[in-house]
Amino acid sequence: MEEKKILELLKEVRHPAMQDRDIVSLGMVQGVSFTEGKVTVTLAFPKKRDPLTEYLVGAAKAALVRGGIKDYKVEAVVVDGPASSKKTLDLDLSQLEGVKHIIGIASGKGGVGKSTVAVNLACALSRLGYKVGLADADVYGPSVPTMTDTEGITPSAVEEDGKEYIIPIEKYGVKWMSIGYFSERGQALIWRGPMACNALKQMILQVKWGELDFLLIDMPPGTGDIHISLVQDIPMEAAVIVTTPQNVALADVEKGANMFRNRSINRRILGIVENMAWFTPEEHPDEKYYIFGRDGGAAMAGSLGIDLLEQIPLVQGIRESGDAGEPAALGSGPDSFAFLELAGKISKSI
């Protein structure tokens, strides 16, 4: 194993806030060592914390894995300061001071359209006149850049009082932030739980959100340690749970509800959104076909004592709009109306 090969692999890792230059040319690779077949890479960061530390460490690990390196370790140290291989994020909540309400958009399982609901809800709230931001916390499957046609755009950074903050992308009247802006298309982020948690907190706490009425957090599916860490460390006021009428999806709704109701978390659940409630052909807008079951979300909401906020129809235009980067909530069809209704109910409830 040669150091030259390792450095070539690490040249794939680019620093988004440094004109997209790679970490090798930036001099951030402080050392590469080999011990009994194990590769140890040391990345150097300035005394003032780099807001993308966790992302760059994770990206370096992913580059090594793609290069066939099986036994590795990537450490982060502070230049001219004490070394630390377990850097943690200081919980500086100052950038959330101008945010009135933080709401998590959650789901018990993947594939129910949680991100679609989150993006369209953000646009719908903006259409109602609210100042809105959305943080894409789904680190393993960030979809906000695609759904908003902001792929390839790299957020800039600004330094204030010795700290660097990320400037969110603004489009459709909404401020967007996603880990997807800092990784190449198709790049797998190979992160363990603690690293993913720290990266997510950076995506929320080190962003200049400014004055917002609503900050929506598109949470990863499930009920793991990432969710618990987010809810405990971020002042999230309430949550919305997204599901489909299918029994396989509804079975996980109760788990999600119990997580938010857990004594150590104790967050208000605004209600359930039943996505893909029925299929309506565009050429026959009055027809409804319950291809995933009927009123499953409504029944679950009743059994859990939670409000059913809205039933979103399965319309071809929602998928097409999402793929095209133009959220359906910006239009004037029945799907747009459903998201506007949902936005109105949430704002009234809050």
N, C-alpha and C positions, 0 to 999 in steps of 0.2 A: 504494500500500500504506500503510495507516494503522497506527500503533501500537495504536490502540484495537481493531482487528480481531485483531491478534496476541494482545493481552491476553485478549480474549474466548475465543480458542482455548485459551489456557493455563489458563483457569479450569476446563477439563475435568480437569486434573491435580490430584489430591487427595493430600494427605500422610496416609497411613494412621495414623501415630502422633500426629497433631495433630487429633484428633477429626474426621478426614476432611475438614478444611478445604482449600480449593484454594490453590495456591502463590501466586496473585496476592493474595488477601486476607491471606495470611500475610506478605506483603512479601518473598517470596523472589525475585521477579523484579527483579533489580537494574537491568537495562537492556534496551532493545530498540533496535537500530540497523539502518540500511539502507545498504548500500554496493553500488552497481552492481547493484541488483536482488537482492542476497543479504541475507537476514534473519539477524541475529546476536542471540541471546537469552542473557543472562547471568543465571545463577541464583546467589544468595548462600546460603552455608551457614555455620553458626556455627564458631567455632574448633575446638571439639570436633567431631569428624567425625560427621556425620549417617549413621546406619547404612543409610539408604535412598538415599544419594546417587546411585548408579548407576541405581537404579530410576526416580527422579524425572527424571534427565537423559534416560533412554530414553523415559519416558512423555511428556516435553515434546516430544521429536522426533516421536513418534508423533502427538501432537496437531497439530503443524504439518503433517505429511503428510496427515492426514485433512482438514485445512482447505485443501488444495490448494497448500501452500507447497512448491515443488520445490527451491529453492536456499536452504539454511539451515545454521546452525551453533548449537549449544547449548554454552555454556561453564559450568563450575562454578568459583566462586571462594570463598575463605574470607574471611568478614567480619573486618575488622581484622587480616588476615594476608596473606601473600604470595599473589598470584593464581596459580592453576594450572588450566590448561584440560585437563590430563591427570592428574587425580588417580588415584592407585593405592591399592589396599588394602594396608595393613600386614598382614603375615602373623602376626597374633596368635593363637597356637594355645591360649591359656589356657582357652577354653571347651570344649576337647576333652580336657582333662586327666582328666576323670572318665569318659571313654569308653574301654572296654576294646578293642573291635574295630570297625573301620570297614570295611564291605564295599560295593563297588560292584555295582549290578545293571545289566548292560549288554546291548546287542543290536547286531548288525551293521546292522540296518535297522529301520525302523518297522513297526508293524502286527502284531508278533508277540506282543503281550500282555505286554511287559516291565513296564509300570507295574502291570498287574493282578497279576503275579507278585510284584512288590516290595511292594505294599500288603498282599496276602494273606500273604506271608512274614512281614512285620512283625507282623501280627495273630497268626499261628501261633506265632511266637517268644514273643510276650507270653503266649499261652495256656499255653506250656510253663514259664512262670514267670520269664522273662527281662525285664529292663528294656530297652525298645526305643525308638528314635527313627528317623524317616525324613525325609530331606531330598529334596524333589522338585527335582532339578536339570535337569529338562526344561523350559528357559525358554520354548521356542517352543510347547510343547503341555502345559502343566501340568494334570494330571488328578487329582491327589490330593484337592483340595477336593471334587470331584464324587464320587469313589469312597468318600469317608469322610463324606459329607453334612456338610461343614464350610464350604460356600460361604457367602459373605456375612459370615464371621467375620473380624475384623481382629485380628491379634496385637498385644498391647500391648508397650510398651518400658519398660525400667528403666535408670536411670543408676547406674553404679558406678565410683568412682575416675576421674571425669571422662569416662567412656565410656558410650555407650548400647548396650544389648543387647536383642535381640528375644526375647520369651517365646513358645515354641512352643505350638501348640494341642494339647490333650490329649483323646483320645477312644479308646475301645476299649483302654485300657491302653497306648497308644502316643503318643509326642510327634511331632507332624507339623509340618513347615515346607515352604512352597511359595511360589514367586513368584506363584502364582495368588491368594494371599491379598491381594496388593497391586495387583492390576489388575482392572478391571471385566470382567464376563463378555463374551466375544467381542472384547475389545480385543487387537489385534495388537501385539506388542512388536517394534518395528523396531530391532533392535540389531545392530551389527557384532560380530565375534568378541571383541575385547578388552573391550568394554563388557559383553557377556554373561558373560565369564569373571569379571570383577570382581563383577558382581551375584550370580553363583552362589557365589562365595567368601563374600560377605556372608551369603547364605542358610545358610551352614554355620558360618563362623567367628565371626559376631557373634550367635549364638543361645545362650541359656542352656540347654544340654542337661542339665546336672547329671550325676548318676551313671547311666551306661548300660552295659549289657552289649554291646549291638549298636547301631550307627548305620548304617542302610542308606542308600545314596545312589542314588536312581533317576536314572541318567545319561541324557543325550539319546542317541537312536539314532545309530549311525555311529561314525566314528573320526577326527574333526576336531580342530582346535586347542583347542576347549573341553574335550574329553576329556583331551588331553595336559596342559593347564594344570591341570585338576582333580587328575589322578593325581599330578602332580609336586609340587603345592603342598599337597595334603591328605594326611595320613598314612594313606592307604588301605592296609589290610593285604592284601586279596584281592578277587577279583571273581567274580561268577556271570554266565554268559552265557546269555541266553534266546533260543530259536529255535523255529520250527515245523518239521514234517517236510518242508516243501516245498523243492525244489531251489533256488528263487529266494532263500529265506531262508538256507539252508545255505551258499550261495555266499559270504555275507558273514560267516559265523561265523568262518571262518579268518582273515579280516582283523582281526576283533575280538580273536581269540586272539593273533595276531601283534603287535598293538599292546601288549597287556599283557606279552608276552614280550620286547618290544624292550629292548635293553640299557639305554637311558636311562630306561625305566619299570620294568621288571622287577618285576611284581606277580604273586603267586600266583593261579592260576585254580582255584577250588574245584571247578568242573565246569560242565556244561551242563544246563539245564532245557529239556526238549522240551515246549513248550506246545501245546495243541490236538492232542495225540498221536492221539486218536481221538474220535469222537462217540458218546456214549451217551445214548439217550433216557431221560428220567426214568421213564417207565412201563415201560421194559425195561432195568434197570440192569446186566444181565449181557451185554448185546449191545454190540459194538464195531464201528464203521464208520470205516475209515481214509480219510476223505475228502481229507486233505491228503498222503497218502502214509504209508508204514509204516516206523517205526524209522529215519527219516532222521537224527534227532538222535543216536540210539545209534550209528549207523554213523560219523557225523562225530566223535563223542567218541572212538571207537576209533581213527580215523585220526590224530587229533591227540594221542592219548595223554592224554586228559582224562576224568575220571569223568563218567558220566551220572548226575546227582543224582536226577532224578525225571522221570516222564512225567505231565503234567497233562492229564486228559481235557477234551474240549470239551463242557461241560454248559450247558444253557440257564440254569441257576441262577447260574452265574458271571457272565454278562452282566447278568442281572436284578439280582443283588446289587450289582454294581459301579455300575449306573445308579441304584440306590436308596440308595447310600451305606452299604450294610451288607456288608462283605467276606465272601465265601463261606467263608473260613477260620474264621469265627465259628460256622458251622453244624455239621451232623452228617452230611452226605452224603458220597459218594465223592470229590467235589472238595475238601471240607474235609479229609478224611483224607489226600489227596495233599499238600496244603500242610503239614499237620502232619508228615507223613513227611519232606518236604523240610526243614522247620525242624529236625527231629531230626538229620538227616544233616549239615546245616551246622554245628549246634552241636557235634556230635561231632567233625567234621573240624577245627574251630577249636580 
